[in-house]
Amino acid sequence: MLRSRRELRAVVVGAGLMGRHHAAAIARAGGTLVAVVDPSVERAQRLAGRADVLRSLDELRGHRDPVDVVHVCAPLTEHASLAKRALALGAHLVVEKPLAPDAATTAALLAAAAERRLLVVPVHQFLFQRGVQRLLASRHRFDPLVRCVFEATTAGAERTSLDPDDLVADILPHPLALFSRFAPGVFPELEWQVIRPAAGELRALAVGGGTTFEIAISTRARPTRATLDLLGGRASAHADLFHGFAVVERGGATRIRKLARPFTLAGATLGRAGGNLAVRAVAREVAYPGLRELVRRTYDAIATGSPPPIDAQETLVVARARDAILSAPNAMKR
């Protein structure tokens, strides 16, 4: 058993943008980056520092020291193969979302990990943002939850070679992971209605337990953003997922409150946004808020043998919902 969290030895597979952010999260969590794996030695060297540079995960076999955690930041098509090899090495896994191409593959990986008593944690970092954590801690304020709405617009298809529909499929685990946390009792039973107005566009709707769940993902709309809105019977909230903060509005409907709302909302937003920016600046968290906290909690779980921040059942429920949406009959594809 590991004696200390600081003894965790980590490997990053994929030395691109997300690999760099994972390396920073490893250091912040008290881990040690011992190797970077990437087919491009030059790219791996830029990230590795004093760590070893490897072309393949298979080169870790016979490594001078055991590896505790493998962070998979490679393309989705490689996730399953890399995860299997990491598990065979006896390493825990932190895998960029989606964990695997489909729920069946996800279930197989989770079963293999459980057999070896290893953790597999998908990177649903929005769950661990300070703003979202604050909302989760006070969920009772939104009872009854009437609507849960996720919206995202992205320019990722313009900056990468990803097909717009593939990019939408990659983003989809984010809202599903959020909905699963805010409505765990009804989420697994939701039946989704899906509309795809054009390539790179997805709208999905489901109703359960008196709550409407809505997803709108666009690769064409601008500006880029990611938001979560919770509308409840006693209060509502708006979470800016791109920046990592959230604002709560009480539900009173007095005349004065209606008149003052634009000003109180603007003031609350400015205060939360400013405070969040200051905290991130001090922590040098330049992007992907929530990732460092997710990695920290994962490393704590590995070191202490405690439950992971995202358990296997939740991971599988999200994967199944993603499959259901992506395979749903398309009512309006044009």
N, C-alpha and C positions, 0 to 999 in steps of 0.2 A: 504494500500500500504506500502511496506517496506520503511523505512526511510533511511536505510544505507545498503550498501553491507555487512558490517561486522555483520549485524544481521542475515544473512542467516544461517539457521540451517540445517545441512545435515546429511543424513544417508547413510552408505555404506552397500550394500547387497552383501555378498561374501567377506570373509576375506582372500582370497588367494593373489597371487602375484599382480594382477591388483587392488584388493581392497586396498593394501598397497600404491600403486602409486596414486590411487584416493584420499586416505586420505591425502597424502602429498600435492596433488594439491588443495584440499579443504582449507588446512591451508594457502597455498601460496596465494590463492584467497581472503583470509580474512574471510572465512566461519568458522563455528564451527561444529565439528563432535560431534553429540549428541547421536548417537547409531550406533552399528555395528550389523548386522543381519547375522547369520550363524548357520546352524544346529550343528556345532561343537562349543560348548561354549569355550573350551580351545583355539581354533584357534581365535575366536572372541576376547577373552580377551587379546591375545597378541597384537592385533591391537588397541583395544578400548581405552586404557589409562583410562581417567576419564569418557569416554562416557559409555552409557548403553550397555549392552550385551543382545541381544534378539535372540531367536531361529527362530522366524517367523516375517515377516513384519506385520502380523495381530496384533501383540502385540503393535504396535504403536497406535492402536485405543484407545482413552482415555488417550494418553500420556500427561504428565503434561504441555508440551509446544508443539505448532504446529510445524510441520516439513515443511521446504520450498523446499528442494531438496532431491531426492532419487537417488543415484548412483547405477546402477545395474551392478554388476561385477560377476554375477552368470553364470552358463553354459547357452548356447543359448536355450536349451529346456525349460528353466524357464523364459526367458525374457518376453514373452507375458503375462504370468500369473502375474509376479511381477509388470510389468508395469501397468496392469489394477488395481491392488490393490493400487499401489502408486497414481495413478490418482484419485481413489476413496477417498483417504485421502486428496486430494487437493494439492498434491506435484508436483512440476516440476520434470522432469526426465533427467538424463544423463545416457545413456545406452551404454555399450560396443558393438562394432559392431560384427556381424550384429544386427541391432536393433530387428529384428524378423525373424522367419524362412523363411518368404516369403513376397511378396509385398502386398498381400491381407490383411494379418495380420498387416503389417506396416500401410497400409491405415486406417484400423479400429482404431488402436491406435492413429494415428495422428488426426483422426476425433473426437475421444473421448476427446483428449487433447484440441483441438480447441473449442469444446463445453464448456469446463470448463475454457478456456482462460489460459491454462497451456502450457509450453514449453516442447517439447521432442527433445533432442539433441543426435544424435548418435556420438560415439567417432571415428571420422575420423581425428585423431590427426595429420596425415601427412600434412594436409592442413595448419596447424598453426605453422609448423616449421619455424624458421627464414629463412632458405634457400629457402623453397617453397614460403613463403610470399614475399621474394625479387623477385623471378621469376614472381609471379602473378602481382606484382606492375609494372613490366616492360614487360608485354606480347607483347606489340607492337614491341619489339626488335626481335621477332621471326616470325613476319608476312612476308610472309605466312608461317604458321606452316605446315611442310611437314610430320613429323612423331612424334608420341607421344608414347614412349616405356616404359613399366613398367616391371621390372624383380625382382623376389624374390626367394631366396632359403632359406629354413628353416629346422632346426633340431627339430622342435617342436613335430613331431610325435614320435621321439625317446625318448623325455623327458616326454611325457604325454601318456595318454591312448586314445587319439584322433585317430580315423581312418584317414589315410592320405588324403583321398578324402574329409572328413569333414573338415580337417585343411585347405585344399585349398579353400573350400567354405567359411570358416571364414576369410581368407585373402582377398578374392575377392573384398569386398567393398573398400579396399584401392585404387587400381588403378582406380576403377570406380568413386570414389569421386574426385580424382585428375583430371581425364579426364573431368568430369563434370565442374570443375572450369576453366580449360584451354580452353575448347571448348564448352561453355554452349549453343551456338546456334544450334550445330549439334548433340550434345551428345544424346539427347532423341530419335533421329530418327535412331541411328546406328543399323545395323543388323549384328550380330556376327556369324562368322564361328569359330567352336571350334574343337580342336584336343586334345585327351587324350591319349598320347603315352603309359601310364602305370598308375597304381594306384599312387595317390599322385602327378600326373603331369597334368598340364593344359596349353594349348596354345590357345589364342583367338585373332582374327583379325577382324577389321571392318574398313570401309572407309566412310568418310563423309566430305563434304565441301572441298575436295581436300587434306584432312589429313588422314593418316593411323594411326590407333590406335592398339597397340600390347600389349598383356599381356603374360608373361611367368612366371608360378609359379611352383616351384619344391620342393619336400620334400626329394629328393635324391642327388641333386647337392650340392657341397661344394666349397668354404666356404659359410657360411650363409651371406646374404646381402639383401638389398632392395634398388632399384635405380629407378630413373625416368630420361629419356633422352628426351629432346625436340630438334628436328632438324628443324631449320627454314631457310628461304631463305637468311636472313641477319646475323643470329647468331644461335648458338646452346648452350645448357646447359646440365649439368650433375648434378643431385641432389642425394646425398647420404642420403637416408631416414632413414637409421639405426642410423646415427650420427647427421643428421639434418642440413647439409650445402650444398651449391650449388656453382658450378663454371660455368661462362659464357665465351664462346669463340666467338669472332667476326668472321664475315664470309669472310673477305678478303682472296684472293687466290694468293698473291704475292709469288714469289720464296723464298724470305727471310722468310716470315711468315711460309711457309711450312717447311723449314729447322729448324726453331726455335720452332715449335709447341711442340715437346716433352718436351722441357725445360720450355717454358712459361706455358704450361698446368700443368706440375709438380709443378712449383713455385706457380701458382695460387691455385692449390689444397692444397699444404702444408700450404699456408697462410690462406685459408678459414677454413681448418680443424683445424689448430692450434688456430685461433681466436675463432672458435666455441667451441672447447674443453675448452678454458679458461673461456668463458662466462658460460658454463654449470657447470664448476668446482666452480665458484664463487656462482652460484645459487644452487649448490648441486643437479643438475638435473642428476641423475645417469642413467636414462633410459627413454624410450618413449618420446623423445623430441617432443614438440607440445601439449602434453596432458595438461600441466599446463596452457598454453595460451588459449586453448579451454575452459577449466573450468573457467578461469578468465573472458573470454568474455561472457560465459553463465551466470555467476553470475552477471556481469554488466547488461546484458539484463534483467534478472529477477528483479534486483533492480530498474532499470530505466524505465522498460516497453518498451524498444527498441527492434528491431528485433533480433532474435537469431543469433549466428554465422553460423549456418546451418539451413536453413528454411525448412518447411514441404515439399514444392515442390521439393527441391533438394534431400531431404531424400528419397522421394518416387521414384524419377527418378532413383536414384542409386539402390534402391531395385528392381525396375522393370528390370533394366539391369542385375542385378545379377540373377534374375529368368530366364531371357532369355538365359544367358550363361549356367547356370546349366541344363537347359532343352533342349539345342540345340542338334540336331542330331550329333552323334559322328562319325567322319569320319575315325578315325584310332585307335580305342581302341584295344589294343593287350593283 
